[in-house]
C-alpha cells in the first residue's frame, strides 16, 4: 500500500520523505526516473515504504527552478543593504519571477547596521516604504519574532544574492540548525556559496528551504505580458489602450505616473530592461 508524504531533502539521487513523524530515504522508481518531471523538495509524493521507492509525484500548486522547490506559499527575498550593496535590479527581477509563479514575495532587509550615513538611510526608508505601499511585506532581520508569526503554517523558500545572509537568517529562526555561513570575499566583493544540499527545515509550525545563493538570474523565458502583470502597481493605472506595454505608447497612464514620481523610477527602469530582454 502506497503512503503519501513530503520530500524534505534531496541529496544527489536520494530523496528523504517525511510521513507523519517518520523519515524514509527513497530512490526513484524507473517510470519516475525516466519521466520529464523530477521530484523537488516540497513535492508531495506516494512511496512504497517497503522498497523505499517514490512511485508517484502528486500535483503541484507551483514550483521554482532556482531555488528548485515546489508548493511554496512565500518566498523571502533576503536583501543586503551593504556588503554586498543593495541591488534593486535583482530585487525587482526576483519579485517578478516569484509573482509570476503564484508565490508571495516578502522582502527581508539585512545589514542595516552597516548603513551609517543619515542621507542614505533616509533614502532607503523611502524606497522600501514604496514596496510596502504596493503591497509587498518588508521586514528586517531584527524582526524575527514578527516574521516567524507571518510565516506560520507556510512552506517558505529563501532567495537573494550571494552574501546577503540567507543562511544566517535561517539560523536566527532556529539556532539548532547551525547552517554553514561564510564571509564576503574581499577580492570579489561577493559572498561564497555555502549551501550544497536542498533541504526543507521544520521551524516551529512552518517549513523553510535554504538553497545556494546567486547574484544573477534569468527572466528572459517569461513573456512580456507576464512580466508586465508582475508589476502590481501598474495594474490599477488606466491607459488609453488595454494592451499598452507602458513603453512608448500615447497616453500611457504608467508613464504619466512615473513622470509625476508616483512610481519608483528604478522599478520602471527595471521593468523596461526586463521586457526588452525577452526573447
N, C-alpha and C positions, 0 to 999 in steps of 0.2 A: 504493500500500500504506500502510495506516494504522500509525502508530507510537504507542506508549504513553509518556506522560511525566507529570511532576508540575508542577502550577501553583504557581509560587513567588512570583508577583507579579501584582496586579491594579491597574491604573490606569485608571479610568473604564471604557471598553469594550475595553481592550487587556489581553490575558492572556499573561503570559510563562510558557512551558512549558519545563522542563528535561528533555532526553533525553540520557542519558549525561553528557557534559560540554559539550553544545551547548544553546543557548538560542534559542527561537523566539517572537517576538511575534505572537500569533494573535488573530483575531476569532472570534466565534461564528457557526457555520453557522445558517441560518434556522430549522431544526427545533429546535435547541437554544435559540436566542433566543426562540422562541415557546412553549417549554415552561415549566412552573411551577418547575422546578428550575434555579437559576442556579449556575454553577460558582463554587466558593470556593477561596481559597488552601488548599493541602493536598489538593485533589482530584487523583486520577489520571484522566487523560483520554486519548482517542485523537485524534490530529491528522493532518490532511493536510499533510505537510511542504511540498509544492509550493505549495499555495494558502494555507498558513498559516491554516487554519481548524480549530476544535475541532469534531469530528464526534460524539463520544460522551463522556459522563461515566460513569466506572466506579463500581461500588457502593461506598458509603461505610461505614466502621465506625461513625462518629459525626460530629456536627457541632454547632457552636455558632452562635447568631445574633449574639452580642455577647460577645467578638470574633467576626467572621464567618470561621470557619476549619473545615476538615474533617479527619478522620482523625488527630486528635492523640492522643498517649498520655498526656501530662502537661500540666496547666495550673498555672503558677506564679502564686500569688496574692501579689502584691507588697503588703506591709502596712506602712504607716508607723506608727511609734510616737509620732511627734511632728511637727507642722507638715507635713501635717495630722495631727491627733490620731488615735489608734487608734479604728477604727470596727468594733466586734465584730459589729454587725448586718449590715453589708455583708460582712464576712468570712464569717459563717455562711451568708449568702444565696448567696455565690459558691461556697462548699463544697458546698451542696445542689445548685445548678444544675449544677456540674461533675460531681458524683457521679451525679446523675440521668442525665446524658448519657454515662455509662460512661467517664469520663476520671478519672485520678488527680489529686486536688488536692494541691499542695505549697505550703506557706507559706514565703515569703521575707521576713524582717523587715528593715526599713530604718530609718535614722536613730536607731539605738540609742544613738549617742554624744550625742544631744540630751536623753536622759533622765538627768539628773544627780542626782535625788533617790533615795536608797537605798531608801526605803519603796516608791516607785513601781516601781523596778527589780525589787525582790523580788516584788511583786505580779504584774508582767508575766511573770516567770520561772515563777510558779505557773500562770498562765493558759496559757502555751504548753507547759508540761510536761503539762497536761491534754490538749491537742490531740495531743501525741506519744503519750500513753498510749492514746488511742482509735485510733491507727494512722495519723495524718497526719504526714508528714515535715515538720520545721521546720528551716530554715536561716537564717542571717543573710547580708547582702550582703558580709560579710567572709570568707565561706567559699566563695569562687568555685571553687577547685580541687576541693573536695569536692562541690560542687553540679554542676560540669561532669561529673564522673565518674558521678554519679547519672543524668544526662540522656543518657548515651552511647547512641547509635543510636536516639534517640527523636525524634518530632516534637512540639514544645513550643509552647504558647501562653502569653502573659503577660497577666494582667489585674490589676485593682485600682483603687483610687480615684485620681482625678486628683491629680498632685503627689506620689505615693508613691515615684516613682523607677524606673518601668518601663524607660524608655529608658536611663537611667543604668546600670541593672543589665545590660542587653544590651551596652552599651559596655564594661562590665567583663569580659564574656565575650570580646569581641574589640574592641580599641581602634581597629582599622582601620575599623570600621563607622561610627563617629563620628555616631551618631544625634542628631538635634536634641533638646535638653533645654531646659527653661525654669524659671525660679524660681517660687516660690509667690507668687501675687498678694497683696500686703499688704492691699488693701482688701477682697477677697473671702474671704481666708483659705484659698484652694484653688489648685491648680495650673492652669496654662494648657495647653490641648491643643497638642501639638507634632507629633503623628503624623497624616499625611493619607492615605498610601498603604499598603494592606495588603500586606505582603511577608514571605516566608519568607527568613530569613538562614541560611546554612550556617556553623556554628561547629564547628570540629574535626569530630567524627563525628555531630553532631546538627543538626536544623533548629529554628529558633526564629522566632516571628512577633511583631512589635511592632504594636500597634493603639492607636487613640485611647483615652485614659483616660476614666473616667467615675466619678461619685460616687453614682449610684443605678442600680438595675437591677430589673426586674420579675420576680417569681416566681409571679405570680397565674395564669399559664397552665398551671402544673403542678397535678396532683391532690393532695389531702391525703395520699393513700396514698403517692404518690411522694415527697412532702416528708418524711413520717414515716420512710420507708425510707432516706432520705439521711442521717439522723442515726445514724451507725454504732453509737454507744454504746447506743442503745435496743434494738438487735437481739438482744442477749444477755440481756435482762432479761425475766423471766416476769411476765405479767399474768393476772388472773383470766379475762379474755375475750380471745380471739385477735384480735378486731377492735378492740381498745382503741386509742383515739386519744390516750391519755395526757393527757387534758384534765381531766375531772371524774368519770371513771369510778371505781366502787368497786374497792378492792383493786388499784389500778394500781401495778405494780412500779416504773415510771419515776418517778411522783410520790413514792413511798417513798424512792427513791434520791436524788431532789432534796432531800427533807427531811433526809436523812442527810448531805447535802453531798458525795455521791459523784458527782453530776452537776453540772457547772458551771452556776450559776444563770443566767448570761447566755445560755448555749446553750439552756436550757429556755425562758426567756422569749422568745428569738428564735423558737424553734420554734412557740410559741403565736401569736406575731404572724404568722408565715408561713401557718399553716393557717387562721387567721381572716381573712386577706386574700384567700384563694382564692375565685374567683367560684363 
